[in-house]
Amino acid sequence: MEAYVGPPEAHPDVVLRREQVLAALAAEGVAVTRTEERPATDSPRGRWALSFEGSGVSLHFQETRDGLVFATVEQSAFDASDLPDRICRALESLGWQVDQENVG
């Protein structure tokens, strides 16, 4: 399953910071166990990925020097947790929205 999360179309300038995301996830009771960075090479966007303990769920952000601009929540077919819903709620609390047309 993948869900795409980003700024609302009406406000594409809602850029998030890493510390905001980590605080919102903590408020939802979501524990990040590992982070991984991939700096931008041939593109102006880098990547920041988060993993979560005991789950087949990961969260991948596209990042510019201004902040986080887009996210993908990925869930393994073998993971039946509600973690993606909690992650999406955390990001929505910061002003982003889930692209309901591309959840699947």
N, C-alpha and C positions, 0 to 999 in steps of 0.2 A: 504494500500500500504506500502511496505517496500522496502528500498534501503540499500544496504550494501556498506560502504565506508571504505577504508583503504589504506595502503601504496601500491604502485605498486609492482607487483611480482618481478620486476627487482631490486627494492630497498626496501626490507621489513623492513629496519632499519629506515625508515622515521617516527620517533616518534614525536608526537606533544605535546605541553604544553597547559594547559587550557587557559592561557592568550593569546596565539596565536589564538586559536579558537574563543575566545570572541571578539578579535580585528577583525578577518576576518568576523565574523558574523555582527559586527557593520558596517564594510565597505560595506556590502551588504544590509544594512538597516534593518537587522533582530534584533529585540529587544527580548532579553531573559528576561522572567518574573520570572522564578524560576529555581533554581538548586537543585539537590538532590544527596547526596552521599550515596553509599552503600559500606562500607569497605569490603575488601576481608575476607572471613571466612575460607572456606575449599579449596580455590583456590588462586593462587598467583595474581589473577586479581580482582580489585574492579570495581565498576561501578559509572559513573558520568552521570546524566540525566539532560537534559535541557528542559524546557517548554517555550512556546511562547504565548504571549497575544492573546486572541480571536481566537485561532486556535485549531484544533484537531491534531496538529503535535507535535511530541516529538523527541528528539535526545538523543541516549544512547551510551555512550562510554565504552569500556573496558579499564581499566587503570592498569598499573604496576607501580612500584616505579620509573621507568624510564620515564613514561609519558603515553599519550593516544595511544593505539595501534590498535583500530578498532572501527567503529561506525555503528549504525543502525539508519536510519531515518524512523520513523513510522508516517503514516498519516491515520486518521480516514476516513472511507468511506463517512462520512458526511461533510468532509472538502474539498472544491474545490479550495483552494488557491494554489498559485505558490510557497509557502514557501519551500517545499522540494527541488525544483529546485535551489532556492537561497541558501539554506543551502549547497547543494552539490557543487555549484559554489564556495562558501566560502572555503570548505574543499579542493576542487581541486586547489584553488589558493595557498594552503599550501603544495602542492605536493602529495596529496592523490588522489585516483581515485574511481569512482563509479563502482561497479561490475555489468555491464550491463546484465549479465546472470541471476542475482538474483534480478532484479527490478520487482516488481509485487505486 
